[in-house]
Amino acid sequence: MFVTHLQLADFRCYQHADIELQPGVSVFLGANGQGKTNLLEALVYLATLGSHRVATDAPLIRSGAERALVRAKIQAGLDDSRQLLAEVELQLGKANKASINRSPLRRVRDVLGSLRVVIFAPEDLAIVKGDPADRRHFLDELATTRWPRIASVRAEYDRVLRQRSALLKSLAGQRRLSDEAEITLQVWDDSLAGFGAELVAARMATLTDLLPLLEDSYAQLVEVDPGAKAQY
């Protein structure tokens, strides 16, 4: 899988960008602040619906613009000439949109899986130096890349967690819960446990498959015994 064409409109510093790409290594040269990393960030966003640099979409939309567009032609492989056109439109104050081959998708997250990327950036140091949440997020992103349906699981887990937290907040101070409140809380507990278990299983499966690669790569850099290990 590789990108043959990247088009941007009002994404970061680019009012417009139209770039043809070839299989193999591409190198972007330019002065500091000229927007080299923004091109990579656009591809990462198309692949993951998130940025490795910021937590929200607003900074990705060029100052003064109401929307931004990321569009890429993706070829299946060197020996497979099939191509698809994946597109995501970011909108200020509105729901984002996505399409495949010009056909609008019902849900933006349905675009996941059309492009798969691996990015190495200074921010990746947070995986080993940052909080546990950074490592969970890293595994979640990998799991979503492998199994795009995990995006729905993550979204549902976050939704249920918010609902459950709101219920607990509304019940604060009550000495005894009503039957209705207990039933509602049990429903949210069960849902949270179900989605959480599926998410944890995806993380553990991903880490299990990743561990041999980690051990081998680390052994090539540092000859120590024991080598690198990871566990959930």
N, C-alpha and C positions, 0 to 999 in steps of 0.2 A: 504494500500500500504506500502510495506517495502522492503528494500534491503537485499538480501540473500548472495550476493557476490560482493566484490569490488576489482577491479584490476587496478593498476597504473603502468605506465612505464614512467620514466623520468619526473615525475610531482613533482615540488618543490624539496625537498631533497631526494625523493624516486627514485632510479634507477629502483627498482621493488618492488611492494607490491601486495600480494595476501591474501585477508582477507575474511574468512567465517563469516557470521553474522546470528543471530537468531532473531526471533520476540521478542519484548520487549526492555528493556533498555540495551544498550551496553556502557561500560565505558572504555575509553582508558587511561592507566596510563603510565607515562614516565617522564623523566627529561625535564627541560626547553630546548626548541630548538630541541627536538628529532623528532618533526613532528606530534604531536597529532592533532593540528588544521588543518594541511595540509590535513588530511583525511576528515575532515568535509568540508573543502574548495573544495575538489574534488567533493564531492556529490552536494554541492551548485552549482558548475560550471555546472555539468551535468544537473541539474534541471533548471538553469536560464541562462546559457551561459555567466555568469559573476562571478566575485569574489567580496566578501564583503570586501576584504582587499586592492586590487589594481585595478586601472582603466584600465590597458591593460593586454594582455595575456602573454607578453614576460616574466615577472617575474615568471610565473607559470611553465615555461619550465626549467628543471634542467640545471645548468651551464654546458656548453660544449656540450649539446645535441641540435639537430635540431628540434625535435618534442617531444610531450608528449601525453600520452594516458590515458584517463579515461574511464573505462568500468565497468558496473554494471548490475547484474541480479536483476530484480525487480519483486516481486510477487504482484498480484493484492490485496490479502487480506488473512486473517487467514482462511476464509472459501472459498477462491477462489485460487486454486493452479496454475492458469495460470501465466506464467512468460514471460517476454521479456528481451532481452539483448540490452541495450542502450550503445552507444559508441560515444565519441567525441575525435577527434585527433587534437591537436593544433600544428601548424607549424610556424616556424620562417620565416617571409617574404613571406608567402604563405597563401592562403585561408584555413581555417580550414575545417575539414571533419566530417561527422557524419553518423551513421548507426543505424538501428534497426534490430535486429535479423540477423546481418551480411549483410543486404541489404543496400547499400549506399543510402543516402537521397540526393535529388536534391539540397535542401537548408539546411544548418546547423540548422537553426531555426525550421525546421520541427521536430527536436527531442524534442522540448519543449512540456511538457504535459506528457511525458513518466514517469517522476519522479516529484513528488511534495514534497517540503520540507518547513519547517519553521526553521529559524536559529535565535538564540539569541547570540549576540556578543557585546563586548565593543563598537564597531563602531556604534551600534544602537542608542547610545546617540545622534548622529547627527540628528536623526529624530526630537528630541525636542530641541536640543541645537544648531543645525547647521543652514545653510541657507535654504530658501524655496526650493531651488533646491534639497536638500537632501530629503525633504518631498515628493516632486513630484516624485523623483526617487523611493522612497519607495512604493508609490501608484502604480506607473507604473509596478514595479516588481510584486506586488500582483495581479494587473489586468492581467498581462501576464501569471501568474500561473493559474488564473481562466479561462482565455480565450486566449489560445496560439496564436490566430490570431492577438492579439494586438501587438505582436512582429513585424509583418509586418507593422502595422500602425505606430509604433514608427520608424521603419527603413525608411519608406517613408516620414514621417514628417521631419526627420533629413536630408534626401536627398534633399527634396524640399527647406528646409530652407537654406542649403548650396548653392543651385543653385540660389535662390532668392538673397541671400547676395552677391554672386559673380556678379550677374547682376547689383545690386545697386552700387557696388564698381566700376564696369566698366563705369557706367553712372555718376559717381561723377564729378561735375564741369560743366556738361552740363546745359545750361540755359533753353533749351527746348528739351523735349524727342521726338524722331521720332515716327511715327505711329507704326512701327514695335516694338520698345522698349516698348511702352505703352501696346500693345497687349500682348507681352511676359510677362511683369510684371503682367498684369491682370491674365494671366494663372497661374503664380506661386502663386499669392495672393489667387486665388480661391482654388488651390490645398492645400495650407497651411491652409486655413480656414477649408476645409473639413476634412483633417486628424487631425488637431488640435481639432476640435469639437468632433470627434470620440474619441480621446484620453481623452479629458476632461470629456466626458460622462462616460467613463470607470472608470476614477478616482473617479467621484462623486458617481457612483453606488457602487464602492468598499468601499468608506468611509461610505456610508449610511448603508451598511451591517455590517461594522466593528464597527460602533459607539455603538450599544447596548452591544457588547462584551467588548469594552473599558470601558463603564460606569459601567458594572457589575464587571469587574476585579478591577477597581480602587476603587469601593465601598467596596470591600472585604479587601482592604489594608488601606484605609483612610476613616473614617466616617466624612465626611464634606458635607455641603450643600451650594451651589451646588457642584456636583461632577465634574468629568472630562467631558469636552466637546471638540468637534472638528468640524470645518466647513471648507468648501473649498471656 
